[in-house]
Amino acid sequence: MAQILGGIGVTHSPSVAVAFDRGHTERPEWAPFFENTQPVKKWLTALAPDTLVIFYNDHLNRFPLSTYPTFAVGCDDTLRVADEGHGRRDLPDVPGDSELAWHICRHLVANEFDITMCQEMEVDHGVLSPLPLIADPPWQIKVIPIAINVILHPLPTARRCWRLGEAVARAIAAFPGERRVVIAGTGGLSHQLQGKDFGFVNPEWDNEFLDLIESDPEQLVALSHDTYMDRGGAESIEMIIWLAMRGALSGKLRRVQRVYWPRLTGLGMLALQPEATAA
């Protein structure tokens, strides 16, 4: 049977990727963030998951504005590294898990989610900025990317993202084969990268969000898009992607690690493990 072992919420700022690629992880401005994510990598190594299902948003690298899906699942066995305009990063392509991905797609459609199924897939920093924080190349874990539209209005609601996570969890539970699965949600935290409020970060809201997504996520599920953007900046609407990850977790949870480090954007990570799998 397939089992969900835990969940990770993590920001996907391109600056994290740049710091990693340039070997800046031990510089004073970056060391507190990278050092405090190491326990999550060690935790995952001990768990030895087969597959990472990662909710993220594409930044107009796989999907152009002319054809931008609300939800899209990568069903490819090789996820190519996208060239985001500065040349492809020096990272290997990411192995996919098409068997489990197609099972999830069939389950989602049967449960009235209208999704785009991608038989060819490339991933950008929405996946590849956080991936080196939790795994080492060459990648030993397979990845199923599930893209959520937080770019082109109308956007799915926070509650719809939560329900997507619930549906994915049910699909995994119904998978007839063996899989050890970890769920991730990437995006946010507070940040605004355009207009007069460029560089806006709200640590108070970021930490409230981290508190609530762990202990009382229903409060976050009920919030409007405007509330997220008013409190965290326009691009912080990405925070609703974390709710898909949290919706996939059930039962009592223990916190593995929590990290927060505000820079140009609010950078954070929260790893949670169901007590049943911890036992």
C-alpha positions in Angstrom: 0.0 0.0 0.0 1.0 3.6 -0.4 1.5 5.8 2.7 2.0 9.5 3.3 5.0 9.9 5.6 5.0 13.6 6.1 4.6 17.1 4.6 6.9 20.1 4.0 5.9 23.7 3.3 8.8 25.7 1.9 9.4 28.9 0.0 10.8 28.8 -3.5 12.6 32.1 -3.9 15.0 32.2 -6.8 17.5 33.8 -4.5 17.8 30.5 -2.6 18.7 28.8 -5.9 21.3 31.5 -6.7 22.9 31.2 -3.2 23.0 27.4 -3.6 24.5 27.5 -7.1 27.2 30.0 -6.2 28.2 28.3 -3.0 27.0 31.1 -0.8 25.3 28.9 1.7 27.8 29.6 4.5 27.8 33.4 4.1 26.4 35.3 7.1 23.4 36.5 5.2 22.5 32.9 4.2 23.9 30.5 6.8 21.0 30.7 9.3 18.6 29.7 6.6 20.5 26.8 5.1 21.9 25.5 8.4 18.4 25.3 9.9 17.0 23.4 6.9 19.6 20.6 7.3 17.5 18.7 9.9 14.7 18.3 7.3 17.1 16.7 4.8 18.4 14.3 7.5 14.8 13.5 8.5 13.9 12.7 4.9 17.0 10.5 4.5 15.9 8.5 7.5 12.3 8.2 6.2 13.6 7.0 2.8 10.5 8.1 0.7 10.1 6.8 -2.8 8.2 9.8 -4.2 7.8 13.5 -3.5 4.4 15.0 -4.6 5.1 18.7 -4.8 2.4 21.4 -5.2 4.0 24.5 -6.7 3.3 27.2 -9.3 4.9 27.6 -12.7 6.4 31.0 -13.4 5.5 31.1 -17.1 8.2 28.6 -18.0 6.1 25.5 -18.7 2.7 27.3 -19.2 2.4 30.7 -21.0 -0.4 33.2 -20.1 -2.2 32.2 -23.3 -2.7 28.6 -21.9 -2.5 28.6 -18.1 -4.2 25.7 -16.3 -5.8 25.9 -12.9 -4.3 22.5 -11.9 -1.8 20.5 -13.8 -0.1 17.2 -13.0 3.3 16.1 -14.5 3.0 12.5 -15.6 6.4 12.3 -17.1 9.2 9.9 -16.0 11.8 12.6 -16.6 11.2 16.2 -15.5 13.5 18.5 -17.4 15.2 21.5 -15.8 13.7 24.6 -17.4 15.8 27.4 -18.8 14.4 30.5 -17.0 16.2 32.9 -19.3 19.7 32.7 -17.9 20.7 29.3 -19.1 19.8 26.0 -17.6 21.0 25.4 -14.0 23.7 22.9 -13.5 21.3 20.3 -12.1 20.4 16.9 -13.4 16.9 16.3 -14.7 14.5 15.0 -12.0 13.0 11.5 -12.1 9.2 11.4 -12.2 6.8 8.7 -11.1 4.3 8.3 -14.0 2.6 5.3 -12.6 1.5 7.0 -9.4 0.9 10.3 -11.3 -1.6 8.7 -13.7 -3.3 7.0 -10.8 -3.7 10.4 -9.1 -5.0 12.0 -12.3 -7.7 9.3 -12.7 -8.7 9.7 -9.1 -8.9 13.5 -9.3 -11.0 13.5 -12.5 -13.3 10.9 -10.9 -13.7 13.3 -8.0 -14.6 16.2 -10.2 -11.3 18.0 -10.4 -10.7 19.4 -13.9 -7.0 19.0 -14.4 -4.4 19.2 -17.1 -2.3 16.1 -17.6 1.2 16.8 -18.9 3.0 13.8 -20.5 6.0 16.1 -21.1 7.0 18.3 -18.2 9.8 20.7 -17.3 10.1 22.4 -13.9 11.4 25.8 -12.9 12.4 27.3 -9.5 9.0 26.5 -8.1 10.4 22.9 -7.7 14.1 23.3 -8.2 14.8 26.1 -5.7 13.6 24.0 -2.7 14.6 20.6 -3.9 18.3 20.8 -3.0 17.3 21.9 0.5 15.7 18.4 1.1 17.6 16.1 -1.3 21.0 15.9 -2.9 21.7 15.5 -6.7 21.7 13.1 -8.4 18.2 12.8 -7.2 17.3 9.5 -5.5 13.6 10.4 -5.0 11.0 10.5 -7.7 8.9 13.7 -8.0 5.3 14.3 -9.1 4.8 18.0 -9.7 1.3 19.4 -9.3 1.0 23.0 -10.6 -1.5 25.4 -9.0 -2.4 28.6 -10.8 -1.6 31.7 -8.6 -0.7 33.8 -11.7 -3.6 34.4 -13.9 -7.0 35.4 -12.5 -9.4 33.8 -11.7 -7.4 31.8 -9.1 -8.6 28.8 -7.2 -9.7 29.6 -3.7 -7.7 28.7 -0.6 -10.3 26.1 0.2 -10.1 24.6 -3.2 -6.4 24.1 -2.8 -7.0 22.5 0.6 -9.6 20.1 -1.0 -7.1 19.3 -3.8 -4.6 18.2 -1.1 -7.3 16.0 0.5 -8.2 14.4 -2.8 -4.5 13.7 -3.6 -4.2 12.0 -0.2 -7.2 9.8 -0.9 -5.7 8.9 -4.3 -2.4 7.9 -2.7 -4.3 5.8 -0.1 -6.1 4.0 -2.9 -3.0 3.3 -4.9 -2.6 -0.5 -5.3 1.2 -0.5 -5.2 3.8 0.2 -2.6 4.9 3.8 -2.2 6.4 5.9 0.6 5.3 9.4 -0.1 6.1 12.9 1.2 4.0 15.9 0.2 5.5 19.3 -0.3 3.9 22.7 -0.9 6.1 25.6 -2.2 5.6 29.3 -2.5 5.5 32.5 -0.6 5.9 33.6 2.2 5.3 37.4 2.2 6.8 39.3 -0.7 6.1 41.9 -3.3 8.3 42.2 -6.3 6.7 45.1 -8.2 5.2 48.6 -7.7 5.7 51.1 -4.9 5.7 48.3 -2.3 8.6 46.4 -3.9 10.5 44.6 -1.2 7.6 44.5 1.2 8.0 41.7 3.8 5.7 41.1 6.8 7.4 38.8 9.4 4.4 39.1 11.8 2.0 37.7 9.2 4.5 35.0 8.1 4.9 33.7 11.6 1.2 33.8 12.2 0.7 31.8 9.0 3.3 29.3 10.1 1.5 29.0 13.5 -1.9 28.5 11.9 -1.0 26.1 9.2 0.4 23.8 11.8 -2.3 24.1 14.5 -5.5 25.7 13.0 -5.4 25.6 9.2 -9.1 26.2 8.9 -8.6 29.9 9.6 -6.3 30.1 6.6 -8.6 28.1 4.4 -11.4 30.6 5.0 -9.3 33.7 4.0 -9.9 35.5 0.7 -7.2 36.2 -2.0 -7.4 39.9 -1.1 -6.6 39.1 2.6 -3.5 37.2 1.6 -2.2 39.9 -0.7 -3.1 42.8 1.7 -1.2 41.1 4.5 1.7 39.6 2.6 2.1 41.5 -0.7 0.8 40.7 -4.1 3.1 37.7 -4.8 2.3 36.1 -1.4 -0.9 34.7 -2.8 1.5 31.7 -3.4 0.9 30.9 0.3 -2.4 29.2 -0.6 -0.3 26.4 -2.3 0.9 25.4 1.2 -2.7 24.6 2.0 -2.7 21.8 -0.6 0.2 20.2 1.3 -1.5 20.6 4.6 -4.8 19.3 3.3 -3.1 16.1 2.4 -2.0 15.5 6.0 -4.4 14.0 8.6 -4.4 13.0 12.2 -2.1 14.4 14.9 1.1 15.9 13.7 4.5 16.5 15.2 6.7 19.3 14.1 10.0 18.2 12.7 11.5 21.6 12.0 10.4 25.2 11.5 12.6 27.8 9.9 12.0 31.5 9.2 14.5 34.0 7.7 13.2 37.3 6.2 15.2 38.8 3.4 13.9 40.3 0.2 11.2 37.8 0.6 10.0 35.9 3.7 11.9 32.6 3.6 10.6 29.7 5.5 10.2 25.9 5.9 7.9 23.9 8.0 8.1 20.0 8.2 5.4 18.0 9.8 5.0 14.3 10.4 1.9 12.3 11.3 2.3 10.7 14.6 1.2 7.4 13.2 4.2 7.3 10.8 6.6 8.7 13.5 5.7 5.6 15.6 
